[in-house]
Amino acid sequence: MQATIDSQTARKDWLGLLAKAPAGELAQLWAAGGMAPVHHVLRAPEIGAVMVRGRAGAVGAAFNLGEMSVTRASVRLADGTVGHGYVQGRDRTHALHAALIDALMQTDAAGQVDRAILSPLREAASTRRATRAAKAAATKVDFFTMVRGED
């Protein structure tokens, strides 16, 4: 069954979440979820590099910042659904898990996968953001100016 969640925005969101998730955390949730779909590996996890580009002040001319390692994988489930996984770094298992989850999210199992894997990843990411924001707020310095009186 194809596309129970067919929105491109939703797919972009879960692929981004999978790419940014810590590999160990994702592996742990995958194992706990007990999902082992029958699948065929279309593209075995392979490591490559991409050029990272930047802009000064987000408006200037683009420049090459440097290269970054990326691992990608593609799978096809027994029902023909294809999933892709792209992750930063050199973790082949992380890329394979991301591809399998992407494929499952396009099937009727999407709700189960969301509850078992994606929701806990979203909550953990939110907690990390809040912790980082609290640490940054603790170092905030308020500058003020006192008006000198004329004697």
N, C-alpha and C positions, 0 to 999 in steps of 0.2 A: 504494500500500500504506500502510495507516494504522497508526500506533502500534507501532513496534518497541520504543520506550522509552515506556511509557504511564504511568509513575508521575508523579503530580502533584508529588511532592517533587523528582524529577529535573528536571522541566520548570522548576520554580521556581528550582532551582539554576542551570541553564544560562541562564535569562533574567536572573537576577541577575548572573551572570558577564558576560554580554554588555552589560548596562546599565552596569556599572562599568568595563569594559575601556576603555583609552584608544582613542579613535577611530582614530588613525593606525595603531596596532598592529593593530587589528581589520581595517582596510582592507588592510594589508600581508598579513596571513594569508589574507584572502579572495582577494586577487589571486594569491597563491602557491598556494592550493588549487586553482585552475583550475576552480572550480565556477560554472556559469552556467545554472542551471535555468530552464526555460521557466516563466514565471509571469505572472500578471495582478495589477496593483496594485489592491487593493480600497480602500485608504485611502492616498492619496499622503502622504508625510511632511508632517506639519503641526506647527507650533509652538504651544504653549499654555502655560498656567501652572497650577500646583497650589498649594494652601495647605499649608504645612508646619506641623504641630501638634507641640507638645511638652508635657512634664510635668515639673514641678520635682521632682527627686529620683526620677523615674520612678514616683512614686506620687501626686503632687498632682493637682489639677484641670487638665484640658487647657487650653492656651492657644494662640492663633495666633502662630506664630513669624515667619512671613513667606511670601512667594511664591517659587516656584522655577520656572524655565523647564524645560519638558519637550517632547520631540519624539516623536511616535508615528507608526507606519506599520503597514499590514496588507497581506499578499499571499496569493494563492492559487496553488499550483503546478498544473501541468497535470493531475495526478492528483486534484485537489480538496482537497489538504491546505492548511489555512490557518495562517499564521504571523503573529505580532504582535511588534512591537518598540517598547519604551518606553525612552528614554534621557534622562538629565539634560542640559540644555543645548539648543543650537539647531542641532545637526548632523544635517541631513536624511539624509545618506549613512549615518551611523552607525545611525540608526533603521531604514533600509531593509535594511542588512546584518543587523541583529539580527532583523528579521522573516523574512528569507530563511533564516537559519540556524535559527531556531525552526521554520519549516516543514520544512526538511530533516531536522531532528532527530526529526521524527515519522514519517519514512519509513525505508525500508531503507538509505538513505545515512547513517544516524545514526552508524555506526561510523567511516566515512571522515571525516565532519565533526568528530567528536569528536577523532580523531587529528590532523587537519590544523589545526583552529582552536581547539577548546575546551581540549585538553590544554596546548598552549603558553600559552594565556591563564591557565589555572590555575597553571602553573609560574611565570609572570611575576608573578601576583598574590601567590603565596606568597613569592617573592623580595622583592617590595616590602614585604610585612608583616615579613619577617625583618630587612630593612635598617632599617625604622622601629623595630622592637623593639630592635635593637642600638644605634641612636642614643639611644633613650630610656634603655637600661640604662647607657650610658656616662655619662649625666648623673645617675645615681642617687647620692644622698647618704645614707650611713648615720649616723644620730645615735645616740650612746650616752651614757650617764650614768656618770660615775665617782663612786664613793662616797667622800665625804670622811672621812678618819679623824678620830676625836676625839683631840685632843692632851691 
